[in-house]
Amino acid sequence: MSDLKQAIKDKARQLGFILAGVTSCESPMDYGIFEEWINAGKHGTMNYLAEERNRIRRADPKQILPECKSILVLALPYQPVTFNLQPSTLRISSYALGDDYHDIIPPRLQQIVEFIEEQIGHPVPNRYYTDTGPILERELAQRAGLGWIGKNSMLINPKMGSAFFLAEILLGIELEPDDALITDHCGTCTRCLEACPTQCILPNRTLDARRCISYLTIELKDDIPEELRPLMQDWIFGCDACQQACPWNRFSPPADPAFESKIPLPVLTSDLLLTSVEFNQRFKKSPIKRAKRRGYLRNLAVAVGNNGNENDLPVLEQAAQDEEPMIREHAKWAVQKINAD
């Protein structure tokens, strides 16, 4: 099976995955930390994380695939976070500058499954995910030797940094597990904690999602709490602050072609006037479509308000008349902030 494992890793590399490792289907050791995190409400409005069925499955991969004997963990690089080191007026997280990974990665995982089945000559029970399944993927990645979980909760590889997507294939065949990466290379460094604009990073290498800019600009579907708006700086979708501060990301490889920047940059304040049709056309293949027009323009209004440019007032005042109440509310807040400053 060692030859098969190497052949699988070679196939994964051909498909663009920069890291590949194998771990067992044992229950995650960090599940207790996840439970405490949920019970403390730090998942915010992401109620799917707290659903009983998904909690049971996260505690045991065999609840997802009873035949599971091995888990293949993979990493695919997106635009290096250094791309965003020179701030534009309005910033988008590097991972979201290209095509939506939910559309790009699953077909490649399916190709790997088909390759495995070709190699062994029969169907293989399997399930695969990329940020979509009820598993603790960063612990699985650490167990598979892909990296360690950093102080900012990201999976960090000493040769590749952290600017990559993780994906997993649960397999009903036995593959020899790789050695876990047990060394913590964060040391005494606290750059990520100091760089976080909202101080959402917790001491146990988790985040208080309710304060995380990525959560506020993507997952939160309601109004952004007023006390957090001034802390969000100029981020309009996601946030790279903790990764930009991480010295390991100086080793980030180039992005997979699918994730190279395709969004017209810099983003302009005039985006506040995008119609629904224009928004859908511009972000058709982008992860930004997840925020929908109202979420994107809500975020944009906050960032424009934080930038404090009086020249943006006319556009904000137009946005304050939008048919969507949430956009009106945040645009009015931005107008008031600029006028107050």
C-alpha positions in Angstrom: 0.0 0.0 0.0 3.0 2.3 0.4 3.3 2.4 -3.4 -0.4 3.2 -3.7 0.0 6.0 -1.2 2.8 7.6 -3.1 1.0 7.2 -6.4 -2.0 9.0 -4.8 0.2 11.9 -3.6 1.8 12.2 -7.0 -1.7 12.4 -8.6 -2.7 15.0 -6.1 0.4 17.1 -7.0 -0.5 16.8 -10.7 -3.9 18.3 -9.8 -2.3 21.3 -8.1 -2.3 20.2 -4.4 1.0 21.4 -2.8 0.6 19.2 0.3 -0.8 15.7 0.8 -0.8 13.5 3.9 -2.7 10.6 5.3 -4.1 10.1 8.8 -6.3 7.5 10.5 -10.0 7.7 11.2 -9.6 8.0 14.9 -11.7 10.5 16.8 -10.1 14.0 17.1 -8.3 14.8 20.3 -9.4 18.4 20.1 -13.1 17.7 20.0 -13.4 18.8 23.6 -12.0 22.3 22.7 -14.6 22.5 19.9 -17.4 21.6 22.3 -16.3 24.2 24.8 -16.1 26.8 22.0 -19.7 26.0 20.9 -21.1 25.9 24.4 -19.5 29.4 25.0 -21.4 30.7 22.0 -18.2 31.8 20.2 -19.6 30.5 16.9 -22.0 33.4 16.7 -24.9 32.8 14.3 -23.3 29.9 12.6 -25.9 27.5 14.0 -25.0 24.7 11.7 -21.9 24.2 13.7 -23.9 23.5 16.9 -26.4 21.1 15.3 -26.5 17.8 17.3 -26.1 15.6 14.2 -23.0 17.5 13.0 -21.5 17.5 16.5 -21.7 13.8 16.7 -20.1 13.5 13.2 -17.3 15.8 14.2 -16.5 13.6 17.2 -16.1 10.5 15.0 -15.3 10.4 11.2 -16.9 7.0 11.1 -20.2 8.6 11.8 -19.8 10.1 8.3 -18.3 7.1 6.6 -18.7 3.9 8.6 -16.3 2.1 6.3 -13.6 4.8 6.8 -10.1 3.4 7.3 -7.9 6.4 6.1 -8.3 10.1 5.5 -6.3 11.8 2.8 -5.7 15.5 3.6 -4.7 18.0 0.9 -3.8 21.6 0.5 -4.3 23.9 -2.6 -2.7 27.4 -2.6 -4.6 30.6 -3.1 -3.3 34.1 -3.8 -0.5 34.8 -1.3 -1.6 37.1 1.5 1.4 39.3 0.7 -0.7 40.4 -2.3 -2.7 42.5 0.1 0.2 44.0 2.0 0.0 47.2 0.2 -3.5 48.3 1.2 -5.9 49.5 -1.5 -8.7 51.8 -0.4 -11.0 48.8 0.1 -9.6 45.3 0.7 -10.8 41.8 -0.1 -9.2 38.7 1.5 -6.7 37.0 -0.8 -8.6 33.7 -0.9 -11.7 35.4 -2.4 -9.9 37.2 -5.3 -10.2 34.2 -7.6 -12.9 31.7 -8.4 -15.0 30.1 -5.6 -13.1 27.2 -4.1 -16.4 25.4 -3.5 -16.6 25.0 -7.3 -13.0 24.3 -8.0 -11.8 21.8 -5.5 -14.5 19.1 -5.4 -14.1 18.0 -9.0 -10.4 17.5 -8.3 -11.2 15.4 -5.3 -13.4 13.3 -7.4 -10.6 12.8 -9.9 -8.4 11.5 -7.0 -11.1 9.0 -6.0 -11.4 7.8 -9.6 -7.6 7.4 -9.8 -7.6 5.3 -6.6 -10.4 3.1 -7.9 -8.5 2.6 -11.1 -5.4 1.6 -9.2 -7.1 -1.0 -7.1 -9.7 -2.1 -9.6 -12.9 -1.7 -7.6 -15.1 1.0 -6.1 -13.9 2.6 -2.8 -16.3 3.9 -0.1 -15.6 7.6 0.1 -16.7 11.1 1.2 -14.9 14.3 0.4 -15.1 17.8 1.7 -13.5 21.2 1.4 -14.7 23.4 4.2 -18.2 21.9 3.8 -18.2 18.8 6.1 -18.6 18.2 9.8 -15.0 17.4 10.6 -12.2 19.2 12.4 -10.0 19.5 9.4 -7.1 21.4 10.9 -6.5 18.7 13.5 -6.7 16.1 10.7 -4.2 18.1 8.7 -1.8 18.3 11.6 -2.1 14.6 12.2 -1.4 14.0 8.5 1.8 16.0 8.8 0.7 19.0 6.8 1.5 21.6 9.5 0.8 22.8 13.0 -2.2 24.8 14.2 -0.8 28.3 14.8 -1.8 30.9 17.5 -4.1 32.4 14.9 -5.9 29.0 14.5 -4.6 28.7 11.0 -2.9 25.5 9.8 0.7 26.6 9.1 3.3 24.7 7.0 7.0 25.6 7.6 7.7 25.6 3.9 4.4 26.8 2.5 2.9 29.2 5.1 -0.9 29.2 5.6 -2.4 30.7 2.4 -4.0 27.5 1.2 -7.4 25.7 1.2 -7.7 22.3 3.0 -9.6 19.4 1.6 -10.2 15.9 2.9 -11.2 12.5 1.4 -12.4 9.8 3.8 -11.5 6.5 2.2 -12.7 2.9 2.8 -9.1 1.6 2.2 -6.2 1.2 4.5 -3.3 3.6 3.9 -0.3 4.0 6.2 -0.7 7.2 8.2 2.0 9.9 7.9 3.8 11.2 10.9 2.0 14.1 12.6 3.8 17.4 12.8 4.0 17.9 16.5 6.5 20.8 16.7 5.0 24.2 17.4 7.0 26.6 15.4 5.1 29.7 16.6 7.4 29.9 19.6 7.1 33.2 21.5 5.9 35.1 18.4 2.7 37.1 19.0 2.5 39.1 15.7 -0.8 37.7 14.7 -2.4 38.5 18.0 -1.1 42.1 17.9 -2.2 42.5 14.3 -5.8 41.5 14.7 -7.9 44.6 14.5 -10.7 43.3 16.7 -8.6 41.2 19.1 -10.7 38.1 18.3 -7.8 35.6 18.7 -8.1 33.5 21.9 -5.3 32.0 24.0 -6.3 28.4 23.1 -5.7 28.9 19.3 -9.4 29.4 18.6 -11.2 32.6 17.6 -14.2 34.4 19.0 -16.0 34.4 15.7 -18.4 37.1 16.9 -15.5 39.6 16.7 -13.6 38.2 13.6 -13.8 40.4 10.6 -14.1 37.4 8.3 -17.2 36.3 10.2 -18.7 39.8 10.3 -18.3 40.4 6.6 -19.3 36.9 5.4 -21.2 34.7 7.9 -23.1 37.4 9.7 -26.3 38.1 7.9 -27.6 40.9 10.2 -26.4 44.4 11.1 -22.8 44.6 12.1 -22.6 45.6 15.8 -21.9 49.3 15.9 -19.0 49.0 18.4 -17.1 46.7 16.0 -17.6 48.8 12.8 -14.8 51.2 13.5 -12.4 48.3 14.1 -13.0 46.7 10.7 -10.7 49.1 8.9 -11.0 48.8 5.1 -11.8 45.1 4.9 -15.0 44.5 2.8 -14.9 40.7 2.5 -12.8 38.5 4.8 -9.6 39.6 6.5 -5.9 38.6 6.1 -4.5 40.6 9.0 -3.3 37.7 11.1 -1.8 35.9 8.1 -0.1 39.0 6.8 1.6 39.4 10.2 2.7 35.7 10.2 6.4 35.4 9.2 5.9 31.9 7.8 3.9 33.4 5.0 7.0 34.8 3.4 7.3 31.2 2.0 3.8 31.2 0.4 3.9 29.6 -3.1 2.1 31.1 -6.1 -1.6 30.7 -6.3 -3.2 27.9 -8.2 -4.4 29.4 -11.6 -8.0 29.1 -10.5 -7.4 31.4 -7.6 -5.4 34.2 -9.3 -7.0 37.6 -8.9 -10.0 38.0 -11.3 -11.8 40.8 -9.5 -11.2 44.4 -10.9 -8.9 46.2 -8.4 -8.9 48.5 -6.7 -12.5 48.2 -5.5 -14.2 51.6 -6.0 -16.7 53.4 -3.7 -19.0 53.5 -6.7 -19.7 49.8 -6.0 -22.1 51.1 -3.4 -24.4 51.8 -6.4 -24.3 48.3 -7.9 -27.7 46.9 -8.9 -28.5 43.3 -8.1 -27.9 42.4 -11.8 -24.5 44.1 -11.8 -23.5 42.5 -8.5 -24.5 39.0 -9.8 -22.6 39.5 -13.0 -19.4 40.8 -11.4 -19.2 38.1 -8.8 -20.8 35.1 -10.6 -17.8 32.8 -10.0 -16.5 34.5 -6.9 -16.9 33.5 -3.2 -18.2 37.1 -2.7 -21.5 36.0 -4.0 -22.0 34.3 -0.7 -22.4 37.7 1.0 -25.1 38.7 -1.5 -25.6 42.2 -2.6 -26.9 43.5 0.7 -24.0 42.0 2.7 -21.3 43.2 0.3 -22.7 46.8 0.2 -23.2 46.7 4.0 -19.5 45.9 4.4 -18.5 48.4 1.8 -20.3 51.2 3.5 -18.6 50.4 6.8 -15.1 50.4 5.1 -15.9 53.7 3.3 -17.0 55.3 6.5 -13.8 54.1 8.2 -11.7 55.6 5.4 -13.2 58.9 6.3 -13.0 60.6 2.9 -15.5 63.5 2.5 -15.4 63.0 -1.3 -17.3 59.7 -0.7 -20.3 61.4 1.0 -22.4 61.8 -2.2 -22.2 58.1 -3.0 -22.9 57.1 0.6 -25.9 59.5 0.7 -27.3 57.8 -2.5 -26.7 54.3 -0.8 -28.6 55.6 2.2 -31.7 55.6 0.0 -31.2 52.0 -1.1 -34.3 49.8 -1.1 -32.5 47.3 1.2 -32.8 48.4 4.9 -29.5 47.0 6.0 -27.6 48.9 3.3 -29.4 52.1 4.3 -28.5 51.6 7.9 -24.8 51.1 7.3 -24.6 53.9 4.7 -26.2 56.3 7.2 -23.7 55.2 9.9 -20.8 55.9 7.5 -22.1 59.3 6.6 -22.4 60.2 10.3 -18.9 58.8 11.0 -17.3 60.9 8.2 -19.1 64.0 9.3 -18.1 63.4 13.0 -14.5 62.9 12.1 
